[in-house]
Amino acid sequence: MNGKAVGDMDKKHTIPTIKDILKAREILREETVRKTPLHRSDTFSKLTGNNIFLKIESLQRTGSFKVRGAFVKLSMLSDEQRKYGVIAASAGNHAQGLAYAAFTKKVSCTIVMPQNASPAKVAATKSYGAQVILRGSNYDESWTAAQEIAKNESRTIIHAFDDAQVISGQGTIGIELLEDLSDIDQVYLPIGGGGLAAGVAIAIKEKKPNAKVIGVESKAFPAMKESITKGSLQPIVAGYTIADGISVKAPGELTYEIASKYLDDIVLVDDASIVKTMFLLMERAKLVVEPAGAASLAYLLTNAHSNKNKNIVSLLSGGNVDMYLLGQVVAKGLMHMGRLIKIFIQLQDKPGALKSVIDGIAELSVNIVEVVHDRLSSNISAGTAGVYLSLELENEKHADSLIHFLKKKKIEFKVVN
C-alpha cells in the first residue's frame, strides 16, 4: 500500500440522498454526538418581528457541527483504511471534530495545520489525541502537505466539506430541525465550503420542499454566491473577515452542485453585523458563538424585517472563538450599541482641571472605565494635558446627553472610537 493514499474518490462526488442522511442519523445515534437544542428566542423574535429559533450547534461535541460528518465518514471506512489511519488539513473546527471522532473510534489521526495556527486550536486538537503537523504558511500549503503525507503513509484524506458522506453527516441537522419544528418557513445557515449548507438543504427540501433554505456568506468571501451566479466554480480574491470558519476561496465541486440545486438564495453579511450579533448572543441568550456561527443570525437581525410572523431558524454552527477576539467583540459590541465611548479631551495642565469634567460626567451617571493621561505627544501643546476617557453608558441616548454636556461646558474633545 505504500505510495498510494487510501480513498473512495468514486463515492466522494456522488450526491447524497435523503436515505443517506437518514442512514447517517442512525449511525450518529450510536455515537456520542448530541442532538442539539432548538430554542425560540423572545429577544431576537421581537427584534425582527418573526419567530426566531436558534439551532444551537455551538453546544455540540468539540464546539461545532463538524463532528457529525467526521463520525459518519469514519464509520464507513474499510478495515484497511482504519488500519492506515486518516489525515486532514485544517486550522479549525474540522481538525477538532475529526480528531475527537478518530480518538473515539480508535483510528490513527494526523492533522496538518499552518505554522501560524492558533496555539489554542493546536492544543485543542492535540487534546483529542491527534498528531498535529505544522506545515505551510496557509491552508492551501497545509492541504498540499496533507496530500503528500497521505500518499506516503497510505492514509485516507478526510475532506472538510467536499465529500458525500461528510455532507450526509451534516445533513442530520436538517432532520433534527424538522423533528423539533415541523412548520419551518425559512432556514438560514452559514456557508464556507458548503458542506453544512448542502447537507441541511437536501434534508429540508426532500422533507419540506416549500421551506426556504438560505445560505449566508461573508462579504469578504462570497465564493459560493459568485459561483452560482456565474454558473461555474469561481475562486475569488481573498478579502479579510473575522469569520475564519467561512473564509473559503472556492467551494467544493460537490457542494457547488448541491447548492445550485437546493438553495433558494445566498446572502452576504459584514463583520460589523457579526460582532454586534456575537455580543447580543452573549448578553441576551448567554451563548458564546464564533463569528462564522453567528453569521446567519447577523444577517437576520439586519434584514429580516421584511418578513413578518415567519418561523425562521438560524443555525449557530459553532462556538470555538479565540479568547482574545472575544474580548475585542465585547468592547466593540458595546461601542456599536452606544454603550461604550472613548473620548479625547485637552485641558490646562493645572490642579482641578480634570476634576470639574469628571464631576460633570458623574452627575450624568456615566461610568468611567479607564483614564489615560498624555502630556508628551507632539499634538499636545505645552502647558496642557491630553486625557483619554473610556466611558460606559446605558444606550445611544445616554451618549447624546454626554456629548451635549461637553459642548455646553465648551470642553475641547473628540470621539476616538
C-alpha positions, 0 to 999 in steps of 0.5 A: 500500500505504500505510495498510494493514499487510501480513498473512495474518490468514486463515492466522494462526488456522488450526491447524497440522498435523503436515505443517506442522511437518514442512514447517517442519523442512525449511525450518529445515534450510536455515537456520542454526538448530541442532538442539539437544542432548538430554542425560540428566542423572545429577544431576537423574535421581537427584534425582527418581528418573526419567530426566531429559533436558534439551532444551537450547534455551538453546544455540540461535541468539540464546539461545532457541527463538524463532528457529525460528518467526521463520525459518519465518514469514519464509520464507513471506512474499510478495515484497511483504511482504519488500519492506515489511519486518516489525515486532514488539513485544517486550522479549525473546527474540522481538525477538532471534530475529526480528531475527537471522532478518530480518538473515539473510534480508535483510528490513527489521526494526523492533522496538518495545520499552518505554522501560524495556527492558533496555539489554542486550536493546536492544543485543542486538537492535540487534546483529542489525541491527534498528531498535529503537523505544522506545515505551510504558511496557509491552508492551501500549503497545509492541504498540499502537505496533507496530500503528500503525507497521505500518499506516503503513509497510505492514509485516507484524506478526510475532506472538510466539506467536499465529500458525500458522506461528510455532507450526509453527516451534516445533513442530520441537522436538517432532520433534527430541525424538522423533528423539533419544528415541523412548520419551518418557513425559512432556514438560514445557515452559514456557508464556507465550503458548503458542506453544512449548507448542502447537507441541511438543504437536501434534508429540508427540501426532500422533507419540506420542499416549500421551506426556504433554505438560505445560505449566508456568506461573508462579504469578504468571501462570497465564493459560493454566491459568485459561483452560482451566479456565474454558473461555474466554480469561481475562486475569488480574491481573498478579502479579510473577515473575522469569520475564519470558519467561512473564509473559503476561496472556492467551494467544493465541486460537490457542494457547488452542485448541491447548492445550485440545486437546493438553495433558494438564495445566498446572502452576504453579511459584514463583520460589523453585523457579526460582532454586534450579533456575537455580543447580543448572543452573549448578553441576551441568550448567554451563548458564546458563538464564533463569528462564522456561527453567528453569521446567519443570525447577523444577517437576520437581525439586519434584514429580516424585517421584511418578513413578518410572523415567519418561523425562521431558524438560524443555525449557530454552527459553532462556538470555538472563538479565540479568547482574545477576539472575544474580548475585542467583540465585547468592547466593540459590541458595546461601542456599536450599541452606544454603550461604550465611548472613548473620548479625547479631551485637552485641558490646562495642565493645572490642579482641578482641571480634570476634576470639574469634567469628571464631576460633570460626567458623574452627575450624568451617571456615566461610568468611567472605565479607564483614564489615560493621561498624555502630556508628551505627544507632539499634538499636545501643546505645552502647558496642557494635558491630553486625557483619554476617557473610556466611558460606559453608558446605558444606550445611544441616548445616554451618549447624546446627553454626554456629548451635549454636556461637553459642548455646553461646558465648551470642553475641547474633545473628540470621539476616538472610537 
